[in-house]
């Protein structure tokens, strides 16, 4: 899959091809259609805040479509092809 990633502090983000992650029994896999880059992501890129080992995919406000559903995910919560919005706290 394609991902725009931070590979070096202070450098432009890079479009890279990375493997699709496997999902666990309690996970869902979302095909991202849009992802917001916010001020905290800009701070990571500038080196003002630490994020962890590089390279890393920025963006934690995501809209997309459910692609796969783990076996223990409640079917009332989501279904394949459902459009969803994810906002995760870091």
N, C-alpha and C positions, 0 to 999 in steps of 0.2 A: 504494500500500500504506500501511498505518497504521504509525506509529512514534512512540514516546514520546521526546521530544527535549529536550535542554538548550538553551534559547534565550538565557537571561540568567543570569549568575552570581548565586547567592543567591535565585533565584526558583523557583517550582514547575516541574516538568517539564510539557511540553505534548504532548498527542496531536495529531499532524499527519498529513496525507496527503502522501506523497512518491512520486516515480516509482519503479517497479521498476527496479533497475539492470541494464544489459545484462551478459551474461557473456562472458568470453573463452574461447578454446579450451581452456585448462587450468583453468577455473573450474567450480564448481557453484553453483546458486542454491538456497537453503534457505528454505522457508516456516517462519518461526520460530513455534513453539508456546509456548515459554517462554524467558525471558532473565533471568538473575540480575543484580541491581545490587549490587555489592560496595562495600567501604570506599573503594577508589580512586575509584569513581564518585561517592560521597558527597563526597570531597575535591574533585573537579572541580566539582561543583555549588556547593560552599561557596567556591570560589576558592583553596583551599589548594595545589592542583596545577594546572598548565596542561595543556590537552588539545589545543589548536589552535583554529582559527576556529569560531565558533558560527554557526548551530545545529549540534548534533551528536547522534547517537543513541548513548546510553550502553548498557552491557551487553556483556560479552565472554565470557560463559558462556551458551551458547545450545543449546537442544534444538529439533529441528524435523524436517521431512520434505523430502527432495530433490525439487525441482520441475523443474530443468533441469540438463543435464550438457553441458559443453563437449566438442567433438569429440576432444580429445586426453586426456581423463580416462580412466584405465584402468577398463574395465567390471568388472574383478574387485574394484575398490575400492568402488564404489558403483553403485547403480541408481536409477532414478526410483521415487518413493514409499517409499524406504528411510528409516527413522527413524535420525537421527544426533544425536550430541552433539559440540559444538565448544567447545573451550576454547583461546582464542588468547592468546598473550603480547603485551603492549603494549610 
